[in-house]
Amino acid sequence: MARKLAVIGAGLMGSGIAQVSAQAGWEVVLRDVTDEALTRGTDGIKASYDKFVAKGKLEAKDAEAALGRITTTTDLDACADADVVVEAVFEKLEVKHEIFRTLDKLVREDTVLASNTSAIPITKIAAVTERPERVVGTHFFSPVPMMQLCELVRGYKTSDETLARAREFAESVGKTCIVVNRDVAGFVTTRLICALVVEAAKLYESGVASAEDIDLACKLGFGHAMGPLATADLTGVDILLHATSNIYTESQDEKFAAPELMRRMVDAGDIGRKSGQGFYEH
């Protein structure tokens, strides 16, 4: 399998996917709409490699070689000869549609078109292409260099070959895969975390227990590494609200109806670690 990867979006997820792929020997082209976004992305990758080197988990020469395998661009045409393309942009269907329409006309017939979406059905994304059988979900987890899981999502028309190649790619960059055979909104992992966060937020909102105690219950009672409200702060309350709203719209399942508290927090800008305040002060 030839090893040229294009990653669309140089944010936290896109740069993380580029980082692990370059380290695994893939030639990576990282694309975003502005040079500033690309600089932020590559600075983050370099800082992450430096940390691994400082901890003795990566040789300095290997980090340098990996960085050398990453090129950046604002031009989508640079993706034309990629074997695998992973889209990792904002969770808005219209934005993804625009990218996939363009990629459909641009890339080779045998290119795997993957989306890193965590909640939007792959079938909806694939519908704007002439090759829905070549479109697949590769949902990585943040921070990508540390998290082992990749959720592979089969759209309504995704072929066995495309799924196999997506697995080959994800495993080649050190990930363990689970397969989502039915393309439901939120897949497996986002549905589970959203249901848990929504219930935790409702318990907190109604004064049943403090945020600290709810999280402690999940850590000590269920062995979770981090409680659901701390997870919401880390991920972004806004991002989780957006994901739960997507799932609720698709499924009409009441357990994904976010409590008013989450909506007010987002309205007020209290969205977690990135704003300094969420369910906790940071």
C-alpha positions, 0 to 999 in steps of 0.5 A: 500500500502506497503511503501518502496521506492528506489531512484536511484541517490543521486543528487539534484533531487534524494535526494529531492525525498528521503527527502519528501518521508522519511518525509511522512513515506516511508522507503527509500533506496537511491542508487548512484555509489559512497559513496561521492555522497551519503554523499553529498546527505544525507548532503543536506537532513539533512541541508534541514530538519534543515532549516525546523526545524529552521523555525518551519515547522518541529518538530526536532523529526520528522526530526530525525525520517525521517532521520532514514528512509533513508538508503544509498547504492552503490548496486543496489540489495538493490532495490529488495524489493521496492514497487516503484523505482524512477530513478533520474540520468543524462538525458542520455538514455543509462544511464537510459537503463542500470539501467532499464535493471538491475531493470527489472531483480531485482525487484518484478513483481508488482513493479512500475518503475518510471523515473524522466526524464524531457524530454526523452519519457517514452516509450523509457526508458520502451522499454528495460524492459519486463514490459513496462506496469509497467514503468511510468514518475514521473517528480518532480520539483526542489527544490523538498521539495518546489515545489508542482507539479509532472508530471505523464507521461503515456508511450505508454504501461503504464497501468492504475494501474501503473499510479494510483499507481504512483499518489498514491505515489506522492500524499502521499509525498504531491505533486499535479499531472498533467497527460501527456496522450501522451508521447511526448518529454518534456511532458508539463512543459519542452516543455513550459519552453524550448520554453520560454527560447529559445525565451527569449535567441533569444531576448537577443542574437539579442539585442532586450532587456536586460536579466533583462528587458526580465525577468521583462516583464515575472514577471510583465506582466505574473505573473511569479515568476521568468523570463525565463533567471533567470530560465535558470541560476538556472536550468543550461544553459547546462541542458536546452540546453540538454533538448531543443536538445532532444525535437528538435531531437524528434519533429523537431519543430523549436521553440526548436532549441536553439540559438547559444548563448546558445551553446557558453555559454555552450562551455565557461562554463557560465552555470548559478549559479553553474559556477558563470556566465550565463545570469547574474553574480552570 
